[in-house]
Amino acid sequence: MRYRYLFMIGIVLLLGCSSIPFDAANGNAKIESDLQMPAGAISLSSRCRFFPLEYGPQWPVTMQECVFIKTWNAFEFLGYDKRRQVYVSKHRIAFSDVQCATHITEGLSRGLLNLNTNEHAIILALLQPNGNRLDLQAVEDVVTTLSNNDVRILDEKSPPVGGYYVQRTVVRNPCRF
C-alpha cells in the first residue's frame, strides 16, 4: 500500500503540466531582476514540483509547481504572478535550517529529495528545462551543497512514502532519531 502511494506521488510529480514560464537560458536574469537580487546571485535554477508538509496530520497534500533556485545561502521556491508577469518567492529555506535530507538513489522514486526543517518537510522533484524528466545533475548539486553545509544526507533506496515514516496519516521527521 505504501509503495502504491509513493508511485502515485511520482506519477503526479512527473506528468503534471507546468503553468510557470521558465526559460533555462535567460531565466536567471529575469528572476534576479524580479526578486531584486544582484546579478549572478543564482547558482542553480530548475523547474520543480514539490509537496510542502507540516509534521503531524497533514493529508491530503497538494503538489505545487515552482521554479527552484539556489543562492549563496538558501533554496527558494518561486511562483509566477501572471498578471504582473513577475516571479515571486513562495517559500525559502536557508541551508542552515535544513536538519537532514533524504536522497532517493534507486527505484521508482530515484532522484527525489526530501528536505526536513524543524517545521516542514518538503518532497522535491527537480525537472529538466524541456520536459518532465528528473534533472539528476541538479539533484546532485543540491545534495553536494547540503553536504558542504554539514547537513546529514540519508540515502534511501525506494523508501515507503519517500523517506517519511507515515503511520495513520502522520508525517514524522526522520532527522529525530
C-alpha positions, 0 to 999 in steps of 0.5 A: 500500500505504501509503495502504491502511494509513493508511485502515485506521488511520482506519477503526479510529480512527473506528468503534471503540466507546468503553468510557470514560464521558465526559460533555462537560458535567460531565466536567471536574469529575469528572476534576479531582476524580479526578486531584486537580487544582484546579478549572478546571485543564482547558482542553480535554477530548475523547474520543480514540483514539490509537496510542502508538509507540516509534521503531524496530520497533514493529508491530503497534500497538494503538489505545487509547481515552482521554479527552484533556485539556489543562492549563496545561502538558501533554496527558494521556491518561486511562483509566477504572478501572471498578471504582473508577469513577475516571479515571486518567492513562495517559500525559502529555506536557508541551508542552515535550517535544513536538519537532514535530507533524504536522497532517493538513489534507486527505484521508482522514486530515484532522484527525489529529495526530501528536505526536513526543517524543524517545521516542514518537510518538503518532497522535491522533484527537480525537472529538466528545462524541456520536459518532465524528466528528473534533472539528476545533475541538479539533484546532485548539486543540491545534495553536494551543497547540503553536504558542504553545509554539514547537513546529514544526507540519508540515502534511501533506496525506494523508501515507503512514502519517500523517506517519511515514516507515515503511520495513520496519516502522520508525517514524522521527521526522520532527522529525530532519531 
